[in-house]
Amino acid sequence: MTFSIHRLGVERLDDFLALAVDRQWAPEREKCRLLYEIGEVHGIDAPDGDGLAATVALVRFGTRVTAISMMLVARRYERQGIGGRLMRHALDLAGTETTTLSATTYGRPLYERLGFRATGVCDVYTGAFTGTASGRTEKLTDLAAVTKLDEEVFGAPRTELFARLPDFCESFRVTDGGFGGAWHNGHVTVLGPVVAGSAADAEDLLSDLAADVTGPIRVESVLPAAARWARDHGLTPAFSTTLMEYGKPMTTDISRVYTPVMQALT
């Protein structure tokens, strides 16, 4: 059976989401639309004419790093080598010093075979916020300063992403040496990114962001302090993924990144 990989336009967003549901993922429309806006999505049309057989998304940050996500193969086409072929295609397209992704238990063996190495863990918590606002953070007023701080911490320029965050996020707050955002994704609000110079500042940002929104929240913790905050404020563990990279090691100051913008952009 012949499979042709090609770039997918945003008009295929519904097919993209349907494939996620096929793999028992949530149909995260807001997240996927952002990936289209700042990156590119590639895929394979299903030979049976029913949507997509496979997808992968890439977002480049300068020449330094490409974040790969949404590597999905429809259940009826799995175990035919499609995943490996699509990932090799994505690595060829990336063209950056480093490639990163967040791996499920199911996908990790493939990535390891391709040369990815584990760099950390992302623990996801969800639930209803039971705390109160700290009152020690401020609303965003200087996007340029936040974008500069992110480049310092992350280790690569993410100007296009951060230009969109004020509109993408329901709430965006800052503190001395830190910042945080909260954005709606389906039935939950994700608290991320959260970057701070100390655990106390990160907890203040998380509390104020959570207090700004209604309904269930989600925290994608990459540092113990964020996980502790989640457990202490009514959230329960949902699942975990492995953070992985390929190529030149990233220089991200992980001591200041409590939650990413989203797992797709770690």
Beta strands, then each sheet from edge to edge (+ up, - down):
strand 1: 5-8
strand 2: 40-45
strand 3: 52-61
strand 4: 65-73
strand 5: 98-103
strand 6: 117-127
strand 7: 138-139
strand 8: 171-175
strand 9: 178-185
strand 10: 188-195
strand 11: 217-221
strand 12: 235-247
strand 13: 257-259
sheet 1: 1+ 2- 3+ 4- 5- 12+ 6- 11+ 10+ 9- 8+ 7-
sheet 2: 1+ 2- 3+ 4- 5- 12+ 6- 11+ 10+ 13-
end
